[in-house]
C-alpha cells in the first residue's frame, strides 16, 4: 500500500523533503521500502526544472537513498544536483550542461547577475524559461529589465506575492506592463493556475498604497476578483452552506494580513 500511494502523495520536491523530515521526527529510519520509493520518485520526476528549483531537497533524498546512476540516462543530471555535497569533476558538470540546456542557461544567468550584467541575465532567463525564485535570492537586485522579465516568468501565485516588489522597481510605471497584468488575471488564466478567489483579495489587501501606480494595480485585482468569483466553478460545494465566524477577540486581533474575520468575510461574500 505504501508503494502504491507514494507517488500520489509526494508530488513535488518540497513534499519529498517533508516526508524525510516527518519520518525523522517520528523516530523512524529509512528501510529498503522507503529508499526504493524515493529512488523511483527521483528517477521518474527529476528533470532540469526540478534540478534547479528543488536541488537541495532532491540532493538530500539522493544522499539517503543512494540510487545507482552511473551509465544511466540521468547520470549527469543527478551528479549535477549533488555537486555541492561531493566532489564532481568539471567534465561531468560540462556534460550535464551540454545535455540539459536549461541547466546551462541557469548557470549563465547566475554568473551574469553576480557580474551585474542584466542584459545577459535576462537573455538566459527568457531562453531557459527560468523560475525567477531560483535567481532572486542571489543578491539584492534593483534592475528594471530583470524584474520585467521575472514578472513574465513567474507563476500566477508568485506574481500575486511579488506585486509590491514589482511596484517598487517601477515595473508598472509602463502601461504595457499593466496591460500584461490584466491579461494574466483573467478568469480563464486564474482557473488554469488553480488560484482560489480569496488569494486575489489577499493580494489586493497587501498592496502598499503609497507606492507609485499602486491604485492601478489594485484596480486590476478588484476587477479580476469580481469577474473570477462570478465564473468560478462552485459545483463541488454541494448542499446548503453557512458561514459561522467565531466572535471572540482572536478574530480581530492579529498581526498578519488578512485577519481571521476578514477571511470569514471573504468566504461569506463569495458564497
Buried (B, 14 or more C-beta within 10 A) or exposed (E): EEEEEBEEEBEEBEBBBBBBEEBEEEEEEBEEEBBBBBBBBBBEBBEBBBBBBBBEBBBBBBEBBEBEBEEEEBBBBBBBBBBEEEEBEEEBBEBBBEBBEBBBBBBBBBEBBEEEBBEBBBBBBBBBEBBBBBBBEEEEBEBBEBBBBBBBBBEBEBBBBBBBBBBBBBBBEEEEBBEBBBEBBBBEBBEEBEBEBBBBBBBBBBBEEEBEBBEBBBEBBEEBBEBBBEEBEEEEEEEEEEEEEEEEEEBEEEEEEBBBBBBBBBEEEBE
